[in-house]
Amino acid sequence: MSVTLDSRLDGVIGGKAATTLQRAFGMRTVSDLLTHYPRRYAKHGELTPIDSLTVDEQVTIVAQVKSVTDRKMKNRRGSILEVVITDGRGDLVLTFFNQPWRQDQLKVGRRGTFSGKVGEYRRQMQLAHPDYQLFEDESVALMNAQAYASQPIPIYPATASLSSWKIGELISHTLDLLAPLDDPIPDDIRAREGLLGFREALERVHRPDFDDVIDQAVHTLRWQEALVLQTALLQQRQLVRALSAEPRPAGSLLERFDAALPFARTPDQVSVGEAIAADLVGPWPMNRLVQGEVGSGKTLVALRAMLQVAQSGGQSALIAPTEVLAAQHLRSLTKMLGPALAPELMPTLLTGQMGAAERRKAALRVAAGQALIVVGTHALLSDKTTFADLALVVVDEQHRFGVEQRETLRAKGTSPHALVLTATPIPRTVAMTVFGDLDVSTIRTMPAGRAGIESFVAPVGEKPAWFERVWMRAAEEVEKGYQVFVVCPAIDVEPETAIAEAGQEPSTTIDDLPDDAGAARPRWGVVQVVGLLAEHPRFADKRIALLHGKLPSEEKDAVMRAFAAGDIDVLVATTVVEVGVDVPNASTMIILDADRFGVSQLHQLRGRVGRGSVPGLCLLVTDAPPRTSARTRVEAVAATLDGFELAEVDLQLRGEGNVLGAAQSGARSSLRMLRVVTDADLIARARSDGEVILADDPALLRHPGLAGAIERRLDADERAALGKN
């Protein structure tokens, strides 16, 4: 039996194992299985520390049998076989119910790999019914001791139903049946970079004889992954550029707008604006990502593009992630246009929460082409929403939208231009890997007249008195005539959580929590903070309001308008205020449970203050212990205002995560071997190589291995999704 990378798994490893792999990892083909790479390697001769295991962790360890006991159960029929294994640093109990025959295998002194989920019984770590694979007999082991001890054991990402060693067995079986492979990497690149052939790289990474054969295999597979992804992105760029777009030259509308501007554009606004202007008169649709700091003036850049499009009667649609932000955008754009231009362009809001009559009226203006600028939320995606001539799609805060949503909007026009905005700075390597089919522009310079922001960590875990000082500082700002944001991670929390003293030791440390949000309940919710301030003597005469996503849209908008007008002193909110909210008189941002937010989110929230001439103050309140990853995140944000520097820090702290998740590009999974943190140069070289290959062979007819690898990594649906960026 000979199989290919495209062969279905059920025909190679059997239906039961194939179903388990599909449920656990989404695997369907031989390629999916063989690109499930080891996360690390153990040794037959090495002892993995048992004393570092944690409950509920899925583990594979190397250990030796210390004792074996078979005893009758007290309250039911049958027996329990208890096997104690050791690694020299700790003991672990293996339990088997009604399986006394395992005593013949698990004799004292036998060594092997043991896999299972760590449990706890009577304060003793245990594995219940683990999978195991014992090493050779002592006599054989003595004969081959040196070679055997040095042979790496691949440790794969596994599940409770499928252990690491079982996955290894399935991979080894599949490799034995695998037919010759077309190499995705051309011969000249492989020779230049000192890379292995594809088949040899797979053999070495999955079945290494020695440690020193692994590195070159990993390097080869990283190169291959980079070349495949970059070439796919470049192909997508080719497809976009094969479309024709109606030229949209600038004219009097833009000239009048620029003449009325009360300030000079920053150098970056000018250069990015020139690039966009050139795109809009080009032969193919613009596909550009503009990234810039909070408050750097991305909206101005987008509005100038809208004016250029409007000159020829073209409509622009700006989609925002929340109704609060959409309404803010409409007010901001209308104000920027001024009384002379606004009536001509008729900026129109279209959201799902509008009254039926109001929405119908807005939709008619859009369909008739009267509204040349349309701002909205997901309502713009409705089948009922039609445009007379949709020429430009502007997506604000792209990370909040999936590719399907963006494509739905673009499909309402004929090859419309696309402008994607983000205030979340993207490291160069991530931009190349995720947005490689877009032209990327960056606005770094900030408008003049900004007072800046000071940021401080309030470590209330070590210094409980600082919690009260935070509120005194907020009261001082209000008494100066300024306004204050207070952001909480939750709307409401349980009473016992809310009344806990700020300096009390949390029941669960941040290191126990997954990712940024954590598993433990947040300490502070909007409801609790409003209650706290209502009883605080310094806030007795202060105007306090709350804002969160579950409020009716009319109420949310009314609260934001009142805050912007200065009618509210303290706004207690969830992250609904994270993006786009512009209140120049707001001086202070207090973020409670700051350790529950990611780096970019903290940076976004901080950017809500210091937007005018009023100096900004950001207080990051946390009880995360020092030297934990959570505390490090918060301290990193306090240390710099440079969002691009923070993006790199965030990437280092979190890793790249799911940079190819469905919300970004539609790829089946995240990166496998490639690491954007460390492989920047490799990614850049692979992109250059992809450009050379496609320039000479656009359809990859002379590169079947590369073409096949792209099709396997990104099937038809996923390629379509990738094209929707």
Residue pairs with C-beta under 8 A, 6 or more apart in sequence:
1 177
2 177
2 178
2 179
3 11
3 12
3 30
3 174
3 177
3 178
3 179
4 30
4 178
4 179
5 29
5 30
5 31
5 34
5 178
5 181
5 708
5 712
6 29
6 30
6 31
6 712
7 29
7 30
8 18
8 28
8 29
8 30
9 17
9 18
9 21
9 22
9 27
9 28
9 29
9 30
9 32
9 33
10 18
10 19
12 18
12 30
12 173
12 174
12 177
13 21
13 33
13 170
13 173
13 174
17 162
17 170
18 27
20 159
20 161
20 162
21 27
21 32
21 33
21 162
21 167
21 170
22 28
24 159
24 161
24 162
25 32
25 36
25 157
26 32
26 668
26 669
27 33
27 36
29 712
30 174
30 178
31 712
33 170
33 171
33 174
34 171
34 174
34 175
34 178
34 202
34 206
35 672
36 156
36 157
36 167
36 171
37 156
37 205
37 206
37 221
37 672
37 673
38 154
38 155
38 156
38 205
38 206
39 155
39 156
39 157
40 155
41 152
41 153
41 154
41 155
41 208
41 211
41 214
42 48
42 60
42 62
42 113
42 152
42 153
42 155
43 62
43 149
43 150
43 151
43 152
43 153
44 62
44 111
44 135
44 148
44 149
44 151
44 153
45 148
45 149
45 150
46 62
47 62
47 63
47 87
47 88
47 89
48 60
48 61
48 62
48 63
48 87
49 87
49 89
49 90
50 61
50 63
50 85
50 86
50 87
50 89
50 90
50 91
50 92
50 125
51 89
51 90
53 59
53 61
53 90
53 92
53 118
53 125
54 118
55 118
55 119
55 120
55 125
56 117
56 118
56 119
57 117
57 118
58 115
58 116
58 117
58 118
58 158
58 159
58 160
59 115
59 116
59 117
59 118
59 127
60 113
60 114
60 115
60 155
60 158
60 163
60 164
60 165
61 85
61 87
61 92
61 113
61 114
61 115
62 87
62 111
62 112
62 113
62 114
62 153
63 85
63 86
63 87
63 92
63 111
63 112
63 114
64 85
64 86
64 87
64 109
64 110
64 111
65 83
65 84
65 85
65 106
65 107
65 108
65 109
65 110
65 111
66 84
66 85
66 86
66 91
66 108
67 83
67 84
67 108
68 81
68 82
68 83
68 84
68 103
68 106
68 107
68 108
69 81
69 82
69 83
70 79
70 80
70 81
70 82
70 100
70 103
71 79
71 80
71 82
72 78
72 79
73 79
73 80
78 97
78 98
79 97
79 98
79 100
80 95
80 96
80 97
81 95
81 96
81 97
81 99
81 100
81 102
81 103
82 93
82 94
82 95
83 93
83 94
83 95
83 96
83 102
83 106
84 91
84 92
84 93
84 94
85 91
85 92
85 93
85 94
85 114
86 92
90 125
92 114
92 125
92 126
92 127
93 121
93 124
93 125
93 126
93 127
94 106
94 114
94 116
94 126
94 127
94 130
94 132
95 121
95 126
95 127
95 128
95 129
96 102
96 129
97 129
105 134
106 132
106 134
109 138
110 134
110 135
111 134
111 135
112 132
112 133
112 134
112 135
113 132
113 133
113 153
113 164
113 165
114 127
114 130
114 131
114 132
115 130
115 131
115 132
115 158
115 163
115 164
115 165
115 166
116 127
116 128
116 129
116 130
116 131
116 160
116 163
117 127
117 128
117 160
118 125
118 126
118 127
119 125
119 126
119 127
119 128
120 126
130 163
131 163
131 165
131 166
133 165
135 141
135 148
136 144
136 148
141 148
150 210
150 211
151 208
151 209
151 210
152 208
152 210
152 211
152 214
153 165
153 168
154 164
154 168
154 205
154 206
154 207
154 208
155 164
156 164
156 167
156 168
156 171
157 164
158 164
158 166
158 167
168 206
171 206
172 206
172 207
175 202
175 203
175 206
175 207
178 199
180 199
181 197
181 198
181 199
181 705
182 198
182 704
182 705
182 708
183 190
183 197
183 198
183 705
184 198
184 224
184 227
184 228
184 703
184 705
184 706
184 708
184 709
185 195
185 198
185 220
185 223
185 224
185 227
185 705
185 706
186 693
186 703
186 706
189 195
189 223
189 227
189 689
190 196
190 197
193 223
194 216
195 201
195 216
195 219
195 220
195 223
196 204
196 216
196 217
196 220
198 220
198 224
198 705
200 217
201 216
201 217
201 220
201 221
201 224
202 217
202 221
203 217
204 213
204 214
204 216
204 217
205 214
205 217
205 218
205 221
208 214
208 217
218 673
221 672
221 673
222 673
222 674
222 675
222 679
222 682
223 682
223 686
224 709
225 671
225 672
225 673
225 674
226 674
226 679
226 682
226 683
226 686
226 687
227 686
227 689
227 690
227 706
228 706
228 709
228 710
228 713
229 433
229 436
229 660
229 667
229 674
229 713
230 432
230 433
230 436
230 683
230 686
230 687
230 689
230 690
231 690
231 693
231 694
231 700
231 706
231 710
232 710
232 713
232 714
232 719
232 722
233 436
233 437
233 722
234 436
234 437
234 687
234 690
234 691
234 694
235 694
235 710
236 437
236 719
236 722
236 723
236 725
237 287
237 436
237 437
238 694
238 698
239 723
240 284
240 285
240 287
240 437
240 723
241 283
241 284
242 284
243 284
243 285
243 415
244 283
244 284
244 415
245 282
245 283
245 284
245 285
245 286
245 415
245 416
245 417
246 312
246 314
246 391
246 414
246 415
247 280
247 281
247 282
248 280
248 281
248 308
248 309
248 311
248 312
248 314
248 391
248 392
248 417
249 280
249 281
249 308
249 311
249 312
250 277
250 280
250 307
250 308
250 311
251 308
251 311
251 312
252 311
253 307
253 308
253 310
253 311
253 341
253 344
253 345
254 304
254 307
254 308
254 311
256 340
256 341
257 303
257 304
257 307
257 337
257 341
258 304
260 338
260 340
260 341
263 447
263 448
263 449
265 273
265 297
265 300
266 296
266 297
266 443
266 445
266 446
266 447
266 448
267 445
268 292
268 296
268 442
268 443
268 444
268 445
269 297
269 300
269 301
269 443
269 445
271 441
272 290
272 301
272 441
272 442
272 443
273 301
273 304
273 305
275 288
275 439
275 441
276 286
276 288
276 290
276 301
276 304
276 305
276 308
276 419
276 441
277 304
277 305
277 308
279 286
279 288
279 417
279 439
280 286
280 305
280 308
280 309
280 392
280 417
284 415
285 415
285 416
285 417
285 418
286 417
286 418
286 419
286 439
287 417
287 418
287 437
287 438
287 439
287 725
288 418
288 419
288 420
288 438
288 439
288 440
288 441
289 398
289 420
289 421
289 422
289 426
289 431
289 435
289 438
289 439
289 440
289 441
290 298
290 301
290 302
290 419
290 420
290 421
290 422
290 441
290 442
290 443
291 421
291 422
291 423
291 424
291 425
291 426
291 431
291 440
291 441
291 442
291 443
292 298
292 421
292 423
292 425
292 442
292 443
292 444
293 423
293 425
293 443
293 444
293 446
293 607
293 643
293 644
294 423
294 603
294 604
294 606
294 607
294 608
294 643
295 446
295 447
295 450
295 607
295 610
295 611
296 423
296 443
296 444
296 445
296 446
296 447
297 443
297 447
298 421
298 423
298 443
299 329
299 332
299 333
299 336
299 421
300 336
301 443
302 318
302 394
302 419
302 421
303 333
303 336
303 337
305 316
305 392
305 394
305 417
305 419
306 316
306 318
306 333
306 345
306 372
306 373
306 392
306 394
307 341
307 345
309 315
309 316
309 372
309 391
309 392
309 417
310 316
310 345
310 372
310 373
312 391
313 369
313 372
313 389
314 372
314 389
314 390
314 391
314 392
315 366
315 369
315 371
315 372
315 373
315 374
315 387
315 388
315 389
315 390
315 391
315 392
315 413
316 372
316 373
316 374
316 390
316 391
316 392
316 393
316 394
317 374
317 375
317 376
317 380
317 387
317 390
317 392
317 393
317 394
317 409
317 412
318 329
318 333
318 373
318 374
318 375
318 376
318 394
318 395
318 396
319 376
319 377
319 378
319 380
319 381
319 393
319 394
319 395
319 396
319 401
319 405
319 406
319 409
320 326
320 329
320 375
320 376
320 377
320 396
320 397
320 580
321 377
321 396
321 397
321 400
321 401
321 579
322 377
322 549
322 576
322 579
323 351
323 352
323 353
323 377
323 553
323 556
323 557
324 547
324 556
324 557
324 560
324 576
324 577
324 580
324 581
325 396
325 397
325 579
325 580
325 581
326 349
326 351
326 375
326 376
326 377
327 349
327 351
327 557
327 560
328 560
328 580
328 581
328 582
329 375
329 396
329 580
330 347
330 348
330 349
330 375
332 582
333 347
333 373
333 375
334 342
334 347
337 345
337 347
344 372
345 371
345 372
345 373
346 365
346 370
346 371
346 372
346 373
347 371
347 373
347 374
347 375
348 362
348 365
348 366
348 371
348 373
348 374
348 375
349 362
349 375
349 376
350 359
350 362
350 363
350 366
350 374
350 375
350 376
350 379
350 380
350 385
351 359
351 376
351 377
351 379
351 553
352 377
352 378
352 379
353 552
353 553
353 554
354 362
354 379
359 379
362 371
363 384
363 385
363 386
365 371
366 374
366 385
366 386
366 387
366 388
367 386
367 387
367 388
368 388
369 387
369 388
369 389
374 380
374 387
376 385
378 405
379 385
380 409
381 405
381 408
381 409
385 412
386 412
387 412
387 413
389 413
390 412
390 413
390 414
390 416
391 413
391 416
391 417
392 416
392 417
392 418
392 419
393 406
393 409
393 410
393 413
393 416
393 417
393 418
393 419
394 419
394 420
394 421
395 401
395 406
395 409
395 418
395 419
395 420
395 421
396 421
396 579
396 580
397 421
397 422
397 423
397 424
397 579
397 580
398 406
398 420
398 421
398 422
399 422
399 424
399 663
399 664
400 579
401 663
402 662
402 663
403 662
403 663
403 664
403 665
403 666
403 721
403 722
403 724
403 725
404 721
404 724
406 418
406 724
406 725
407 723
407 724
410 416
410 418
410 724
420 438
420 725
423 579
423 604
423 607
423 643
424 600
424 603
424 604
424 643
424 647
425 600
425 643
425 644
425 646
425 647
426 434
426 435
426 440
426 647
427 644
427 647
427 648
427 651
427 676
428 680
429 676
429 677
429 679
429 680
429 683
430 651
430 656
430 659
430 676
431 440
432 683
432 684
432 687
433 659
433 660
433 671
433 674
433 676
433 683
434 659
434 660
434 664
434 665
435 725
436 687
437 722
437 723
437 725
438 725
444 644
449 612
449 613
450 610
450 611
450 612
450 613
451 610
451 612
451 613
451 614
451 615
451 616
452 610
452 615
452 616
452 641
453 606
453 609
453 610
453 615
453 616
453 617
453 618
453 641
454 615
454 616
454 617
454 618
455 606
455 617
455 618
455 619
455 620
455 637
455 638
455 639
455 641
456 617
456 618
456 619
456 620
456 638
457 594
457 620
457 622
457 634
457 635
457 638
458 466
458 467
458 469
458 470
458 619
458 620
458 621
458 622
459 466
459 622
459 623
459 626
459 631
460 466
460 467
460 502
460 503
460 621
460 622
460 623
461 503
461 505
461 506
461 622
461 623
461 624
461 625
462 503
462 626
463 503
464 501
464 502
464 503
464 504
465 503
466 621
467 502
467 503
467 621
470 590
470 619
470 621
471 533
471 536
471 538
471 539
472 538
473 588
473 617
473 619
474 484
474 486
474 570
474 588
474 590
475 536
475 538
475 539
475 542
477 483
477 484
477 587
477 588
477 617
478 484
478 542
478 569
478 570
480 587
481 585
482 585
482 586
482 587
482 588
482 614
483 563
483 566
483 568
483 569
483 570
483 571
483 583
483 585
483 586
483 587
483 588
484 569
484 570
484 571
484 586
484 587
484 588
484 589
484 590
485 571
485 573
485 577
485 586
485 588
485 589
485 590
485 605
485 608
485 609
486 529
486 570
486 571
486 572
486 573
486 590
486 592
487 573
487 574
487 575
487 577
487 589
487 590
487 591
487 592
487 605
488 522
488 524
488 525
488 526
488 528
488 529
488 572
488 573
488 574
488 592
488 593
489 517
489 522
489 524
489 525
489 574
489 575
489 592
489 593
489 596
489 597
490 521
490 522
490 524
490 525
490 526
490 574
491 525
491 526
491 527
491 548
491 549
491 550
491 574
492 525
492 526
492 527
492 528
493 521
493 522
493 523
493 524
493 525
493 527
493 528
494 521
497 521
497 522
497 523
498 523
498 524
498 525
498 527
498 528
498 531
500 523
502 523
502 621
502 623
503 623
504 623
506 520
506 523
506 623
507 520
508 518
508 519
508 520
509 624
509 625
509 628
510 518
510 595
510 624
510 625
510 628
510 629
510 630
510 631
511 628
511 629
511 630
512 519
512 520
513 519
513 520
513 630
515 654
516 596
516 597
516 598
516 601
516 633
516 654
517 596
518 595
518 596
522 593
522 596
523 592
523 593
523 623
524 592
524 593
526 546
526 547
526 548
526 572
526 573
526 574
527 546
529 572
529 592
530 544
530 546
530 572
533 539
533 542
533 544
533 570
533 572
534 544
539 570
542 569
542 570
543 567
543 568
543 569
543 570
544 568
544 569
544 570
544 572
545 559
545 562
545 563
545 568
545 570
545 571
545 572
546 559
546 571
546 572
546 573
547 556
547 559
547 560
547 571
547 572
547 573
547 574
547 576
547 577
548 573
548 574
548 576
549 556
549 574
549 576
551 559
556 576
559 568
559 571
560 581
562 568
563 571
563 583
563 586
564 582
564 583
566 585
571 577
575 597
575 601
575 605
577 605
577 608
578 601
578 604
578 605
578 608
579 604
581 608
582 611
583 608
583 611
584 611
584 612
584 613
584 614
585 612
585 614
586 608
586 609
586 611
586 614
587 609
587 610
587 614
587 615
587 616
587 617
588 609
588 616
588 617
588 618
588 619
589 605
589 606
589 608
589 609
589 616
589 617
589 618
589 619
590 618
590 619
590 621
591 597
591 602
591 605
591 606
591 618
591 619
591 620
591 621
592 621
593 621
593 622
594 602
594 620
594 621
594 622
594 634
594 637
595 622
595 623
595 624
595 630
595 631
595 633
595 634
596 630
597 605
598 633
598 650
598 654
599 633
599 636
599 637
599 646
599 647
599 649
599 650
599 653
599 654
600 643
600 646
600 647
600 650
602 620
602 633
602 634
602 637
603 637
603 643
603 646
605 618
606 616
606 618
606 637
606 641
609 616
609 617
609 618
610 616
618 638
620 634
620 637
620 638
622 630
622 631
622 634
624 630
624 631
624 634
625 631
629 653
632 653
633 650
633 653
636 646
636 649
636 650
636 653
637 646
640 646
651 676
651 677
652 677
655 675
655 677
656 670
656 671
656 675
656 676
656 677
657 670
658 669
658 670
659 670
659 671
659 676
660 667
660 669
660 670
660 671
661 667
661 670
662 721
664 725
665 721
665 722
665 725
666 714
666 717
666 718
666 719
666 720
666 721
666 722
666 724
667 713
667 714
667 718
667 721
667 722
668 713
668 714
668 715
668 718
674 682
674 683
676 683
693 700
693 703
693 706
694 700
697 703
700 706
700 707
700 710
701 707
714 722
